[in-house]
Amino acid sequence: MTRLEILEKKVDALYDNRAGIENRIEMLSNRMKREQKSILKKYIDTYDYFKVNYFDDRVSVYAKDSNYSLLDMYVYDEWNGDERLYNRIDFSTSSFRTEFGNSNMEWAAFNAEERFKMLAFYSKVLFDFSDDILAEFNTVKEKYSKLIKNLHELDSPIRKEIRELSEKLGRLEDEELMEKLMSENGLMIENKEGDNWLPNFQAKFDWELHSVKSIRGLKKSSSGKSIDLEVAVRRGYGEDKKLEVVKIDRVRFDNVKRFINRNSNSIV
């Protein structure tokens, strides 16, 4: 197993560890939301003639034959020092208009009366139980925040190690690529469609080579950031088709990597 393969295996294992931690964080977050939803169900009851949907941070009340909420009760948190605390529940109602001058006057009156009764009912619920709801929300938040914080602390050194290994992996990949470039044959383009289509190579910001068949390194700079190249390009078509070798000095290695990454499936 090469050094490159060993590093890739280590990085893959670390990513697996991170995935496990992230899954545990997600599970804890979902459990916290379920508990918050249960708190809202415990204190905020349903009301006749209306349907109620419970979420982890709000309760919405609908007419039984409608998908548009008549009332939404939102539980909000805000920063308090170094932590966020739940500190209020907002009461939001939709606009409402009832026409009493039509044939459905009795129904309209009943509908309006029930709506105002419903609003009064939930106003009293929030008046009686807002402090209890907020206190229990903050207790649940504190419990799960500690657990999630502990998992983030486990994740931090793993992320650092992944970053360090990835940098080392990148350097080894560059060394391996440079070695192939500097070999006798360099890198060849073998396209499934033959030579009917060959890629372009942006050697410099103002110099692009078309129909590149091969690319070979001649000399690299002491820093490794640039390289002298010998590039074989196709000229002409059909029976007049031939390869012409072009030499280019001081090509940025990043340009070479971009060309190789774009054409990795065709390079041998």
LOKOL-394733 format. One record per residue (C-alpha): x, z, y. Coordinates in pm, 1 decimal, decimal comma. Each point is the difference from the previous one (the first is absolute). Layout:
<atoms>
u:w:v
X:Z:Y $
...
</atoms>
This chain:
<atoms>
u:w:v
0,0:0,0:0,0 $
144,0:-102,6:338,7 $
32,2:230,8:299,9 $
-281,0:-194,9:163,6 $
-231,8:50,5:-298,2 $
84,4:372,9:-17,4 $
-87,7:45,5:367,6 $
-321,8:-201,4:-34,7 $
-102,1:220,9:-292,4 $
67,9:316,1:202,6 $
-200,0:-129,0:296,4 $
-291,9:-97,3:-226,8 $
-0,4:351,0:-152,4 $
-2,8:157,6:347,4 $
-290,7:-221,3:106,4 $
-186,5:114,6:-312,0 $
61,2:362,5:104,2 $
-129,6:-76,1:349,5 $
-307,4:-169,7:-142,0 $
-72,3:312,7:-205,2 $
28,5:221,8:309,6 $
-218,0:-236,7:205,4 $
-264,8:4,1:-274,0 $
-1,2:380,2:3,0 $
-32,5:2,1:380,3 $
-291,8:-243,4:-22,2 $
-167,7:212,8:-268,0 $
34,7:312,6:216,2 $
-134,7:-184,6:302,9 $
-302,0:-118,3:-199,0 $
-61,9:351,8:-131,8 $
10,6:134,5:355,2 $
-256,4:-260,7:109,7 $
-228,0:89,4:-291,8 $
15,4:368,6:93,1 $
-76,6:-79,2:364,0 $
-297,1:-208,7:-109,3 $
-122,2:292,0:-212,8 $
20,7:232,0:301,8 $
-220,6:-232,7:201,9 $
-249,8:-21,6:-286,5 $
-8,1:379,4:-26,2 $
-90,9:59,7:364,5 $
-178,4:-317,9:109,5 $
-316,0:-52,8:-203,8 $
-219,6:-306,8:-39,3 $
-324,9:-38,7:195,1 $
-336,7:-142,4:-111,5 $
-69,3:-368,3:71,7 $
372,3:-65,7:63,2 $
300,0:-74,6:-219,3 $
340,5:158,0:53,8 $
346,0:-134,8:-83,1 $
292,1:241,8:-22,3 $
361,8:-95,7:66,8 $
316,2:208,1:26,2 $
-14,2:19,6:380,8 $
-357,9:-80,2:95,8 $
-365,3:11,6:-98,0 $
-233,5:-292,8:77,5 $
-380,3:13,2:-0,9 $
-213,4:-311,1:-52,6 $
-363,7:-92,8:-15,3 $
-74,6:-55,7:-370,1 $
-61,5:-372,4:48,0 $
299,6:-63,0:229,0 $
374,7:-49,6:-24,5 $
58,4:101,5:361,2 $
71,0:365,5:67,7 $
-222,7:190,1:239,1 $
237,7:293,3:20,2 $
371,8:48,7:-72,5 $
175,2:335,4:-5,6 $
378,7:-34,8:25,1 $
252,8:272,3:-78,7 $
301,9:-43,8:229,6 $
350,0:143,6:-3,8 $
255,0:17,0:283,2 $
359,4:105,5:44,9 $
45,0:372,5:50,8 $
370,9:65,8:41,7 $
180,3:-150,4:-299,9 $
-309,9:-50,2:-212,7 $
-337,2:-167,7:9,0 $
-306,8:223,4:-25,1 $
-368,2:-80,8:-32,4 $
-161,7:131,7:316,2 $
-331,7:-175,1:64,4 $
-293,4:-189,3:-152,0 $
-146,6:-279,0:210,9 $
-368,0:-84,6:-13,1 $
-62,2:-374,1:55,7 $
-344,1:-166,7:2,8 $
-98,2:-366,1:13,0 $
-220,8:-151,0:269,3 $
-373,0:26,1:-69,1 $
-311,4:-169,8:137,8 $
-359,5:35,4:-117,9 $
-280,9:-227,4:124,7 $
-330,8:186,8:11,5 $
-215,1:-288,9:120,1 $
-23,4:-194,6:-325,6 $
-210,0:18,3:-314,9 $
253,6:232,2:-168,7 $
-43,5:272,7:255,3 $
-69,7:269,5:-257,4 $
306,1:-95,9:-204,9 $
217,2:-16,8:313,0 $
-111,0:344,9:107,4 $
70,6:141,4:-344,4 $
340,4:-168,9:-11,1 $
99,6:132,5:341,6 $
-118,9:350,9:-83,5 $
191,6:9,9:-329,3 $
312,2:-134,2:166,2 $
-5,1:272,6:266,2 $
-68,8:263,2:-266,6 $
298,2:-130,3:-196,2 $
226,1:15,7:305,4 $
-117,5:353,7:74,3 $
61,4:100,1:-362,8 $
360,3:-123,5:-2,1 $
69,2:139,7:345,8 $
-92,9:344,6:-131,2 $
212,3:-53,6:-314,9 $
306,2:-75,5:209,6 $
-75,4:286,6:237,1 $
-19,4:241,4:-297,0 $
282,6:-129,9:-218,7 $
256,6:-193,9:210,5 $
243,3:293,7:5,0 $
-27,6:41,3:-379,4 $
49,8:-372,3:-62,0 $
304,8:-17,7:227,4 $
153,9:314,4:-151,3 $
-38,2:-132,8:-354,9 $
130,3:-342,9:101,7 $
311,8:160,9:146,6 $
50,7:215,6:-311,3 $
-16,0:-307,4:-223,7 $
227,3:-194,9:234,6 $
259,6:277,2:3,8 $
0,9:25,4:-379,7 $
48,7:-370,4:-61,3 $
235,5:-53,3:295,7 $
246,8:244,6:-156,2 $
-17,6:-172,9:-337,0 $
40,3:-345,6:155,5 $
286,8:123,4:220,7 $
184,9:126,2:-309,9 $
-35,4:-343,1:-161,3 $
127,0:-172,8:316,1 $
303,6:228,6:-10,1 $
64,9:-115,1:-357,3 $
-38,0:-361,3:111,8 $
243,6:19,7:292,6 $
329,8:15,9:-200,5 $
-127,9:-273,6:-231,6 $
-63,4:-229,4:298,2 $
348,1:77,4:130,5 $
160,9:-81,0:-336,3 $
-199,4:-323,8:-27,6 $
119,7:-102,2:347,4 $
364,7:73,3:-85,5 $
-16,5:-177,0:-336,3 $
-181,0:-297,4:153,1 $
278,5:-38,0:255,9 $
259,6:15,1:-277,2 $
-206,3:-246,0:-203,4 $
-12,0:-238,3:295,1 $
378,8:13,2:36,8 $
49,8:-72,1:-371,7 $
-246,8:-290,0:15,2 $
194,5:-142,5:294,5 $
327,0:36,3:-191,8 $
-149,3:-173,3:-305,6 $
-143,5:-276,7:215,3 $
331,6:-48,4:179,8 $
176,8:-21,0:-337,0 $
-236,5:-276,0:-116,0 $
37,0:-183,5:329,2 $
378,3:11,3:-23,0 $
2,2:-127,0:-360,9 $
116,9:-351,6:-87,0 $
-351,0:-150,7:-5,3 $
-171,2:230,3:247,7 $
-380,5:-5,1:-14,2 $
-192,3:-306,7:-112,7 $
-360,9:-98,6:72,0 $
-185,8:-106,3:-315,0 $
-353,8:-88,3:105,1 $
-276,5:-60,9:-254,7 $
-83,2:-320,5:185,5 $
359,2:-119,1:-28,0 $
168,8:-107,3:320,5 $
-318,6:-139,5:154,1 $
-20,9:320,3:200,5 $
295,0:212,4:106,2 $
-7,0:291,7:246,3 $
131,8:23,3:353,9 $
270,0:241,4:106,4 $
16,0:147,3:351,3 $
376,2:39,7:13,7 $
6,9:90,1:369,8 $
-264,3:42,3:269,2 $
55,9:-362,1:111,1 $
101,3:-157,1:-331,5 $
-236,9:-56,5:-290,7 $
101,4:-191,9:-311,9 $
-267,8:-188,3:-194,4 $
-26,2:-70,0:-375,4 $
262,0:253,2:-110,5 $
118,8:-40,6:-360,8 $
270,3:268,3:-15,6 $
174,1:259,0:210,8 $
347,7:143,7:-62,0 $
212,0:255,2:182,7 $
351,6:-90,6:103,5 $
113,2:302,8:196,3 $
-164,1:318,8:115,3 $
80,5:204,5:307,8 $
168,6:338,4:-34,1 $
-328,3:170,6:95,4 $
-200,8:-206,9:-250,2 $
-253,8:-86,4:268,7 $
86,7:-368,7:15,2 $
125,0:-261,6:-243,7 $
139,8:-353,9:7,3 $
-218,2:-228,2:-212,2 $
5,7:-329,1:-181,0 $
-354,2:-137,2:-18,9 $
-100,5:-304,1:-205,7 $
-297,4:-186,0:148,5 $
-186,8:-301,0:-130,5 $
9,7:-313,5:209,4 $
-217,8:-306,3:-54,3 $
-272,3:-69,9:-256,5 $
-41,1:-183,3:-328,8 $
307,1:-197,5:-106,1 $
169,4:74,9:332,6 $
-22,0:374,9:-58,8 $
334,1:183,6:14,9 $
144,9:342,6:74,6 $
200,3:69,0:311,6 $
209,7:314,7:35,4 $
-12,1:175,8:336,7 $
238,8:279,7:94,0 $
-121,8:267,7:240,8 $
210,4:280,3:143,7 $
-111,0:355,7:71,4 $
-357,7:-6,5:-128,0 $
-173,8:335,8:26,2 $
-42,0:149,0:-347,1 $
-356,4:102,4:93,3 $
-86,1:-370,9:37,3 $
133,3:-65,2:-349,0 $
-204,4:290,0:-142,6 $
-318,0:-127,6:164,8 $
55,5:-343,4:-151,4 $
59,2:149,0:-344,0 $
-300,6:233,3:18,2 $
-230,3:-286,9:99,8 $
126,1:-215,4:-286,8 $
75,5:261,8:-265,7 $
-217,0:-173,0:-262,3 $
199,2:-323,3:30,9 $
355,7:135,8:20,8 $
227,2:7,2:-306,3 $
</atoms>
